[in-house]
Amino acid sequence: MSEPSVSRISFAKVVVVLAVVFGIGVGLCGLDIFLASKGIGKSTEEFGVGPLDGVSIVVMVVSALGLVITVIAWIGAAIFKGSGAGRGNG
């Protein structure tokens, strides 16, 4: 059986998925503001808390951390692959 390796991970696809999820989190914030403007969920005060605020913040924080970690791993994989480390001698 073949061993999973860093070269098999499609970092670009992971980054795209995490960026889309981050956008969804931002969209949830916008939806929460829209609902508040219609009188649903929270008051229109500056620092009011609505029903989607917790969900949107969790989605944005988790996806942002995932983006940072994935980009660092992507850079590390590029450096590791480019340095010739891991190539067989001979």
DRENSEPA-691449 format. One record per residue: residue in one letter; residue number from 1; x, y, z of N, C-alpha, C in turn. Coordinates in nm, 2 decimals, padded with zeros to 4 digits. Example, Ala and Ser with C-alpha at 12.3 -4.5 7.8 and 13.67 -1.06 7.14 Angstrom:
BEGIN
<node aa="A" i="1" n_c1="01.32" n_c2="-00.57" n_c3="00.78" ca_c1="01.23" ca_c2="-00.45" ca_c3="00.78" c_c1="01.32" c_c2="-00.33" c_c3="00.78"/>
<node aa="S" i="2" n_c1="01.28" n_c2="-00.22" n_c3="00.71" ca_c1="01.37" ca_c2="-00.11" ca_c3="00.71" c_c1="01.29" c_c2="00.00" c_c3="00.79"/>
! end
This chain:
BEGIN
<node aa="M" i="1" n_c1="00.08" n_c2="-00.12" n_c3="00.00" ca_c1="00.00" ca_c2="00.00" ca_c3="00.00" c_c1="00.09" c_c2="00.12" c_c3="00.00"/>
<node aa="S" i="2" n_c1="00.04" n_c2="00.22" n_c3="-00.07" ca_c1="00.12" ca_c2="00.35" ca_c3="-00.07" c_c1="00.09" c_c2="00.43" c_c3="00.05"/>
<node aa="E" i="3" n_c1="00.20" n_c2="00.50" n_c3="00.09" ca_c1="00.19" ca_c2="00.58" ca_c3="00.21" c_c1="00.14" c_c2="00.72" c_c3="00.17"/>
<node aa="P" i="4" n_c1="00.05" n_c2="00.78" n_c3="00.25" ca_c1="00.01" ca_c2="00.92" ca_c3="00.22" c_c1="00.13" c_c2="01.01" c_c3="00.23"/>
<node aa="S" i="5" n_c1="00.14" n_c2="01.10" n_c3="00.14" ca_c1="00.25" ca_c2="01.20" ca_c3="00.15" c_c1="00.20" c_c2="01.34" c_c3="00.13"/>
<node aa="V" i="6" n_c1="00.28" n_c2="01.43" n_c3="00.16" ca_c1="00.25" ca_c2="01.57" ca_c3="00.14" c_c1="00.23" c_c2="01.61" c_c3="00.00"/>
<node aa="S" i="7" n_c1="00.29" n_c2="01.54" n_c3="-00.09" ca_c1="00.28" ca_c2="01.57" ca_c3="-00.24" c_c1="00.14" c_c2="01.53" c_c3="-00.28"/>
<node aa="R" i="8" n_c1="00.06" n_c2="01.45" n_c3="-00.21" ca_c1="-00.07" ca_c2="01.41" ca_c3="-00.25" c_c1="-00.18" c_c2="01.51" c_c3="-00.20"/>
<node aa="I" i="9" n_c1="-00.14" n_c2="01.60" n_c3="-00.11" ca_c1="-00.24" ca_c2="01.69" ca_c3="-00.06" c_c1="-00.25" c_c2="01.81" c_c3="-00.16"/>
<node aa="S" i="10" n_c1="-00.38" n_c2="01.84" n_c3="-00.20" ca_c1="-00.40" ca_c2="01.95" ca_c3="-00.29" c_c1="-00.43" c_c2="02.07" c_c3="-00.20"/>
<node aa="F" i="11" n_c1="-00.32" n_c2="02.14" n_c3="-00.17" ca_c1="-00.33" ca_c2="02.26" ca_c3="-00.08" c_c1="-00.42" c_c2="02.37" c_c3="-00.15"/>
<node aa="A" i="12" n_c1="-00.41" n_c2="02.38" n_c3="-00.28" ca_c1="-00.50" ca_c2="02.48" ca_c3="-00.34" c_c1="-00.65" c_c2="02.45" c_c3="-00.32"/>
<node aa="K" i="13" n_c1="-00.69" n_c2="02.33" n_c3="-00.33" ca_c1="-00.83" ca_c2="02.29" ca_c3="-00.31" c_c1="-00.87" c_c2="02.32" c_c3="-00.16"/>
<node aa="V" i="14" n_c1="-00.78" n_c2="02.29" n_c3="-00.07" ca_c1="-00.81" ca_c2="02.31" ca_c3="00.07" c_c1="-00.82" c_c2="02.46" c_c3="00.10"/>
<node aa="V" i="15" n_c1="-00.73" n_c2="02.54" n_c3="00.05" ca_c1="-00.74" ca_c2="02.68" ca_c3="00.07" c_c1="-00.87" c_c2="02.74" c_c3="00.01"/>
<node aa="V" i="16" n_c1="-00.91" n_c2="02.69" n_c3="-00.11" ca_c1="-01.03" ca_c2="02.74" ca_c3="-00.17" c_c1="-01.15" c_c2="02.70" c_c3="-00.08"/>
<node aa="V" i="17" n_c1="-01.16" n_c2="02.58" n_c3="-00.04" ca_c1="-01.27" ca_c2="02.54" ca_c3="00.05" c_c1="-01.28" c_c2="02.62" c_c3="00.18"/>
<node aa="L" i="18" n_c1="-01.16" n_c2="02.64" n_c3="00.24" ca_c1="-01.16" ca_c2="02.72" ca_c3="00.36" c_c1="-01.19" c_c2="02.87" c_c3="00.34"/>
<node aa="A" i="19" n_c1="-01.15" n_c2="02.92" n_c3="00.22" ca_c1="-01.19" ca_c2="03.06" ca_c3="00.19" c_c1="-01.34" c_c2="03.07" c_c3="00.17"/>
<node aa="V" i="20" n_c1="-01.40" n_c2="02.97" n_c3="00.10" ca_c1="-01.54" ca_c2="02.98" ca_c3="00.08" c_c1="-01.62" c_c2="02.97" c_c3="00.21"/>
<node aa="V" i="21" n_c1="-01.57" n_c2="02.88" n_c3="00.30" ca_c1="-01.63" ca_c2="02.87" ca_c3="00.43" c_c1="-01.62" c_c2="03.00" c_c3="00.51"/>
<node aa="F" i="22" n_c1="-01.50" n_c2="03.07" n_c3="00.50" ca_c1="-01.48" ca_c2="03.20" ca_c3="00.57" c_c1="-01.59" c_c2="03.30" c_c3="00.51"/>
<node aa="G" i="23" n_c1="-01.60" n_c2="03.30" n_c3="00.38" ca_c1="-01.70" ca_c2="03.38" ca_c3="00.31" c_c1="-01.84" c_c2="03.36" c_c3="00.36"/>
<node aa="I" i="24" n_c1="-01.87" n_c2="03.23" n_c3="00.38" ca_c1="-02.00" ca_c2="03.19" ca_c3="00.44" c_c1="-02.02" c_c2="03.25" c_c3="00.58"/>
<node aa="G" i="25" n_c1="-01.92" n_c2="03.25" n_c3="00.66" ca_c1="-01.92" ca_c2="03.31" ca_c3="00.79" c_c1="-01.95" c_c2="03.46" c_c3="00.79"/>
<node aa="V" i="26" n_c1="-01.88" n_c2="03.52" n_c3="00.69" ca_c1="-01.90" ca_c2="03.67" ca_c3="00.68" c_c1="-02.05" c_c2="03.69" c_c3="00.63"/>
<node aa="G" i="27" n_c1="-02.09" n_c2="03.61" n_c3="00.54" ca_c1="-02.23" ca_c2="03.62" ca_c3="00.49" c_c1="-02.33" c_c2="03.60" c_c3="00.60"/>
<node aa="L" i="28" n_c1="-02.30" n_c2="03.51" n_c3="00.70" ca_c1="-02.39" ca_c2="03.49" ca_c3="00.81" c_c1="-02.40" c_c2="03.62" c_c3="00.90"/>
<node aa="C" i="29" n_c1="-02.29" n_c2="03.69" n_c3="00.91" ca_c1="-02.29" ca_c2="03.82" ca_c3="00.98" c_c1="-02.38" c_c2="03.91" c_c3="00.91"/>
<node aa="G" i="30" n_c1="-02.36" n_c2="03.92" n_c3="00.78" ca_c1="-02.45" ca_c2="04.01" ca_c3="00.70" c_c1="-02.60" c_c2="03.97" c_c3="00.71"/>
<node aa="L" i="31" n_c1="-02.62" n_c2="03.84" n_c3="00.71" ca_c1="-02.76" ca_c2="03.80" ca_c3="00.72" c_c1="-02.82" c_c2="03.84" c_c3="00.86"/>
<node aa="D" i="32" n_c1="-02.73" n_c2="03.82" n_c3="00.96" ca_c1="-02.78" ca_c2="03.86" ca_c3="01.10" c_c1="-02.81" c_c2="04.01" c_c3="01.10"/>
<node aa="I" i="33" n_c1="-02.73" n_c2="04.10" n_c3="01.04" ca_c1="-02.75" ca_c2="04.24" ca_c3="01.03" c_c1="-02.88" c_c2="04.27" c_c3="00.95"/>
<node aa="F" i="34" n_c1="-02.90" n_c2="04.20" n_c3="00.84" ca_c1="-03.02" ca_c2="04.21" ca_c3="00.77" c_c1="-03.15" c_c2="04.18" c_c3="00.85"/>
<node aa="L" i="35" n_c1="-03.14" n_c2="04.07" n_c3="00.92" ca_c1="-03.25" ca_c2="04.02" ca_c3="01.00" c_c1="-03.28" c_c2="04.13" c_c3="01.11"/>
<node aa="A" i="36" n_c1="-03.17" n_c2="04.18" n_c3="01.17" ca_c1="-03.19" ca_c2="04.28" ca_c3="01.27" c_c1="-03.26" c_c2="04.41" c_c3="01.22"/>
<node aa="S" i="37" n_c1="-03.22" n_c2="04.44" n_c3="01.09" ca_c1="-03.29" ca_c2="04.56" ca_c3="01.04" c_c1="-03.44" c_c2="04.54" c_c3="01.01"/>
<node aa="K" i="38" n_c1="-03.48" n_c2="04.41" n_c3="01.00" ca_c1="-03.62" ca_c2="04.38" ca_c3="00.98" c_c1="-03.69" c_c2="04.35" c_c3="01.12"/>
<node aa="G" i="39" n_c1="-03.61" n_c2="04.37" n_c3="01.23" ca_c1="-03.67" ca_c2="04.35" ca_c3="01.36" c_c1="-03.67" c_c2="04.20" c_c3="01.40"/>
<node aa="I" i="40" n_c1="-03.59" n_c2="04.12" n_c3="01.34" ca_c1="-03.59" ca_c2="03.98" ca_c3="01.37" c_c1="-03.46" c_c2="03.94" c_c3="01.45"/>
<node aa="G" i="41" n_c1="-03.47" n_c2="03.89" n_c3="01.57" ca_c1="-03.35" ca_c2="03.84" ca_c3="01.64" c_c1="-03.29" c_c2="03.93" c_c3="01.74"/>
<node aa="K" i="42" n_c1="-03.25" n_c2="04.05" n_c3="01.70" ca_c1="-03.18" ca_c2="04.14" ca_c3="01.79" c_c1="-03.22" c_c2="04.28" c_c3="01.76"/>
<node aa="S" i="43" n_c1="-03.18" n_c2="04.37" n_c3="01.86" ca_c1="-03.21" ca_c2="04.51" ca_c3="01.84" c_c1="-03.11" c_c2="04.57" c_c3="01.74"/>
<node aa="T" i="44" n_c1="-03.14" n_c2="04.69" n_c3="01.70" ca_c1="-03.05" ca_c2="04.75" ca_c3="01.60" c_c1="-02.94" c_c2="04.83" c_c3="01.67"/>
<node aa="E" i="45" n_c1="-02.92" n_c2="04.81" n_c3="01.80" ca_c1="-02.81" ca_c2="04.87" ca_c3="01.88" c_c1="-02.68" c_c2="04.84" c_c3="01.82"/>
<node aa="E" i="46" n_c1="-02.58" n_c2="04.92" n_c3="01.84" ca_c1="-02.45" ca_c2="04.90" ca_c3="01.78" c_c1="-02.39" c_c2="04.76" c_c3="01.82"/>
<node aa="F" i="47" n_c1="-02.40" n_c2="04.72" n_c3="01.95" ca_c1="-02.34" ca_c2="04.60" ca_c3="01.99" c_c1="-02.44" c_c2="04.50" c_c3="02.04"/>
<node aa="G" i="48" n_c1="-02.55" n_c2="04.49" n_c3="01.97" ca_c1="-02.65" ca_c2="04.39" ca_c3="02.00" c_c1="-02.60" c_c2="04.25" c_c3="01.95"/>
<node aa="V" i="49" n_c1="-02.65" n_c2="04.15" n_c3="02.02" ca_c1="-02.61" ca_c2="04.01" ca_c3="01.98" c_c1="-02.73" c_c2="03.94" c_c3="01.92"/>
<node aa="G" i="50" n_c1="-02.71" n_c2="03.88" n_c3="01.81" ca_c1="-02.82" ca_c2="03.81" ca_c3="01.74" c_c1="-02.80" c_c2="03.66" c_c3="01.74"/>
<node aa="P" i="51" n_c1="-02.90" n_c2="03.59" n_c3="01.69" ca_c1="-02.90" ca_c2="03.44" ca_c3="01.69" c_c1="-02.79" c_c2="03.38" c_c3="01.60"/>
<node aa="L" i="52" n_c1="-02.74" n_c2="03.45" n_c3="01.50" ca_c1="-02.64" ca_c2="03.39" ca_c3="01.41" c_c1="-02.50" c_c2="03.44" c_c3="01.44"/>
<node aa="D" i="53" n_c1="-02.49" n_c2="03.53" n_c3="01.54" ca_c1="-02.35" ca_c2="03.59" ca_c3="01.57" c_c1="-02.26" c_c2="03.48" c_c3="01.62"/>
<node aa="G" i="54" n_c1="-02.30" n_c2="03.39" n_c3="01.71" ca_c1="-02.21" ca_c2="03.29" ca_c3="01.76" c_c1="-02.17" c_c2="03.19" c_c3="01.65"/>
<node aa="V" i="55" n_c1="-02.26" n_c2="03.15" n_c3="01.57" ca_c1="-02.23" ca_c2="03.06" ca_c3="01.46" c_c1="-02.14" c_c2="03.12" c_c3="01.36"/>
<node aa="S" i="56" n_c1="-02.16" n_c2="03.25" n_c3="01.32" ca_c1="-02.08" ca_c2="03.31" ca_c3="01.22" c_c1="-01.94" c_c2="03.33" c_c3="01.28"/>
<node aa="I" i="57" n_c1="-01.92" n_c2="03.37" n_c3="01.40" ca_c1="-01.79" ca_c2="03.39" ca_c3="01.46" c_c1="-01.71" c_c2="03.26" c_c3="01.47"/>
<node aa="V" i="58" n_c1="-01.78" n_c2="03.15" n_c3="01.51" ca_c1="-01.71" ca_c2="03.02" ca_c3="01.51" c_c1="-01.67" c_c2="02.98" c_c3="01.37"/>
<node aa="V" i="59" n_c1="-01.75" n_c2="02.99" n_c3="01.28" ca_c1="-01.72" ca_c2="02.95" ca_c3="01.14" c_c1="-01.60" c_c2="03.04" c_c3="01.09"/>
<node aa="M" i="60" n_c1="-01.60" n_c2="03.17" n_c3="01.11" ca_c1="-01.49" ca_c2="03.25" ca_c3="01.07" c_c1="-01.36" c_c2="03.22" c_c3="01.14"/>
<node aa="V" i="61" n_c1="-01.37" n_c2="03.20" n_c3="01.27" ca_c1="-01.24" ca_c2="03.17" ca_c3="01.34" c_c1="-01.18" c_c2="03.04" c_c3="01.30"/>
<node aa="V" i="62" n_c1="-01.26" n_c2="02.94" n_c3="01.29" ca_c1="-01.21" ca_c2="02.80" ca_c3="01.26" c_c1="-01.16" c_c2="02.80" c_c3="01.11"/>
<node aa="S" i="63" n_c1="-01.23" n_c2="02.87" n_c3="01.02" ca_c1="-01.18" ca_c2="02.87" ca_c3="00.88" c_c1="-01.06" c_c2="02.96" c_c3="00.87"/>
<node aa="A" i="64" n_c1="-01.05" n_c2="03.07" n_c3="00.94" ca_c1="-00.93" ca_c2="03.15" ca_c3="00.94" c_c1="-00.81" c_c2="03.08" c_c3="00.99"/>
<node aa="L" i="65" n_c1="-00.83" n_c2="03.01" n_c3="01.10" ca_c1="-00.72" ca_c2="02.93" ca_c3="01.16" c_c1="-00.67" c_c2="02.82" c_c3="01.06"/>
<node aa="G" i="66" n_c1="-00.77" n_c2="02.76" n_c3="01.00" ca_c1="-00.74" ca_c2="02.66" ca_c3="00.90" c_c1="-00.67" c_c2="02.71" c_c3="00.78"/>
<node aa="L" i="67" n_c1="-00.71" n_c2="02.83" n_c3="00.74" ca_c1="-00.64" ca_c2="02.90" ca_c3="00.62" c_c1="-00.49" c_c2="02.93" c_c3="00.66"/>
<node aa="V" i="68" n_c1="-00.47" n_c2="02.98" n_c3="00.78" ca_c1="-00.33" ca_c2="03.01" ca_c3="00.82" c_c1="-00.25" c_c2="02.88" c_c3="00.83"/>
<node aa="I" i="69" n_c1="-00.30" n_c2="02.78" n_c3="00.89" ca_c1="-00.23" ca_c2="02.66" ca_c3="00.91" c_c1="-00.20" c_c2="02.59" c_c3="00.77"/>
<node aa="T" i="70" n_c1="-00.30" n_c2="02.59" n_c3="00.68" ca_c1="-00.28" ca_c2="02.53" ca_c3="00.55" c_c1="-00.18" c_c2="02.61" c_c3="00.47"/>
<node aa="V" i="71" n_c1="-00.18" n_c2="02.74" n_c3="00.47" ca_c1="-00.08" ca_c2="02.82" ca_c3="00.40" c_c1="00.06" c_c2="02.79" c_c3="00.45"/>
<node aa="I" i="72" n_c1="00.07" n_c2="02.79" n_c3="00.58" ca_c1="00.20" ca_c2="02.76" ca_c3="00.64" c_c1="00.25" c_c2="02.62" c_c3="00.60"/>
<node aa="A" i="73" n_c1="00.16" n_c2="02.52" n_c3="00.61" ca_c1="00.20" ca_c2="02.39" ca_c3="00.56" c_c1="00.23" c_c2="02.38" c_c3="00.42"/>
<node aa="W" i="74" n_c1="00.16" n_c2="02.46" n_c3="00.33" ca_c1="00.19" ca_c2="02.47" ca_c3="00.19" c_c1="00.32" c_c2="02.52" c_c3="00.17"/>
<node aa="I" i="75" n_c1="00.36" n_c2="02.63" n_c3="00.23" ca_c1="00.49" ca_c2="02.69" ca_c3="00.22" c_c1="00.60" c_c2="02.59" c_c3="00.27"/>
<node aa="G" i="76" n_c1="00.57" n_c2="02.53" n_c3="00.38" ca_c1="00.67" ca_c2="02.43" ca_c3="00.43" c_c1="00.69" c_c2="02.31" c_c3="00.34"/>
<node aa="A" i="77" n_c1="00.58" n_c2="02.27" n_c3="00.28" ca_c1="00.59" ca_c2="02.16" ca_c3="00.18" c_c1="00.67" c_c2="02.20" c_c3="00.06"/>
<node aa="A" i="78" n_c1="00.65" n_c2="02.32" n_c3="00.01" ca_c1="00.72" ca_c2="02.37" ca_c3="-00.10" c_c1="00.87" c_c2="02.38" c_c3="-00.07"/>
<node aa="I" i="79" n_c1="00.90" n_c2="02.43" n_c3="00.05" ca_c1="01.04" ca_c2="02.44" ca_c3="00.09" c_c1="01.10" c_c2="02.30" c_c3="00.10"/>
<node aa="F" i="80" n_c1="01.03" n_c2="02.21" n_c3="00.17" ca_c1="01.08" ca_c2="02.08" ca_c3="00.19" c_c1="01.10" c_c2="02.01" c_c3="00.05"/>
<node aa="K" i="81" n_c1="01.01" n_c2="02.02" n_c3="-00.04" ca_c1="01.02" ca_c2="01.96" ca_c3="-00.17" c_c1="01.13" c_c2="02.02" c_c3="-00.25"/>
<node aa="G" i="82" n_c1="01.14" n_c2="02.16" n_c3="-00.24" ca_c1="01.24" ca_c2="02.23" ca_c3="-00.32" c_c1="01.38" c_c2="02.21" c_c3="-00.27"/>
<node aa="S" i="83" n_c1="01.40" n_c2="02.18" n_c3="-00.15" ca_c1="01.53" ca_c2="02.16" ca_c3="-00.09" c_c1="01.60" c_c2="02.03" c_c3="-00.13"/>
<node aa="G" i="84" n_c1="01.51" n_c2="01.94" n_c3="-00.18" ca_c1="01.56" ca_c2="01.80" ca_c3="-00.22" c_c1="01.56" c_c2="01.71" c_c3="-00.10"/>
<node aa="A" i="85" n_c1="01.52" n_c2="01.75" n_c3="00.02" ca_c1="01.51" ca_c2="01.67" ca_c3="00.13" c_c1="01.40" c_c2="01.56" c_c3="00.10"/>
<node aa="G" i="86" n_c1="01.42" n_c2="01.44" n_c3="00.14" ca_c1="01.33" ca_c2="01.34" ca_c3="00.11" c_c1="01.35" c_c2="01.26" c_c3="-00.02"/>
<node aa="R" i="87" n_c1="01.44" n_c2="01.32" n_c3="-00.10" ca_c1="01.47" ca_c2="01.24" ca_c3="-00.23" c_c1="01.57" c_c2="01.14" c_c3="-00.20"/>
<node aa="G" i="88" n_c1="01.56" n_c2="01.03" n_c3="-00.26" ca_c1="01.65" ca_c2="00.92" ca_c3="-00.24" c_c1="01.79" c_c2="00.95" c_c3="-00.30"/>
<node aa="N" i="89" n_c1="01.89" n_c2="00.91" n_c3="-00.24" ca_c1="02.03" ca_c2="00.92" ca_c3="-00.29" c_c1="02.06" c_c2="00.81" c_c3="-00.38"/>
<node aa="G" i="90" n_c1="02.10" n_c2="00.84" n_c3="-00.50" ca_c1="02.14" ca_c2="00.73" ca_c3="-00.59" c_c1="02.08" c_c2="00.74" c_c3="-00.72"/>
! end
